[in-house]
Amino acid sequence: MICRGPWDDAEHAREGFLKGARLWVQFKHPNISPFYGLVFEEEFPGLVMPYYENGDLVQYLRNHPNADKLHLMCRASAGIEYLHDLKPNPIVHGDIKASNIMITDDGDVCLVDFGVVQLLRPLESPTISPGTRCRWMSPEIIFGEPSPALPSTSSDIWAFGMTILQIYSKSIPFENIRNDTAVIYALSKGNLPARPEGIDDALWALLNDCWAVDSTRRPAISTISILLNTMASQRLTPKDVNHRVDISKAEHRIGRDDGMPSRVTNQPTAVTPVAKSLQNFGQNETTSHDSPSLLLEKTAAEHFIPMVLWDSDT
């Protein structure tokens, strides 16, 4: 499967895709889609990843309505946690929604589309257009002053909350508002989506924490992951959720001796020959832009080169 983006500025798009590719190739986690290579066909760039016969989460739940939604969200949170925990800088996905969560043949989830399309536009002016992602976008991204804020780990949390709502409601966020511009207006008034059937009190409390207008008050993905996994095995109350969120904010880190499940951590993967090929491709002035494809091998190497889409400190 090939993920493509706009090609308005050939050189800028080429640099953006190379940057996205150098980033993606470093990821190694069961809930992050593998990266196979870069392809240029008729000057339109593409990032190559596996083909998922089950489709994305929306398609999968349409075909498997009795699937364990909470389990799928636990797996998705593990992928996001991996990105947010990468060192030396967290990786911000930038476009979390159900259509960017693919389902593998064995029913596991894989995150795709790490904001690569945004790389093709200047960072100083992220595009916010009604009808694209506004239903998953946090207020600071839409209404930040003097200009929209860049995506952050906190905006990922808002979007993930909307994604959980999406899979339980079986519809896009703010399903009762047909016009996307009206959704932005509703957000400007502090309105949130209505609670659908199937979301219990504890999960609803967690979603409302994810949708805190003050981005600094949203829980970290590690906290969300722990709570979702706990909800899968025992019944929690909204008080339990709020207490856990408050503790995590105070400690800045979840302890492992408090009776809650410990989170799974993963070390950044080594740079592979595909990464080295991309580095050479980006630096080699003699490389033709008309090259039909860039086929890249997936094997392990020894060194890790940090690359981030969005630096959470900016």
Order of alpha helices (4+ residues) and beta strands (2+ residues): beta-alpha-beta-beta-alpha-alpha-beta-beta-alpha-alpha-alpha-alpha-alpha-alpha-alpha-alpha-beta
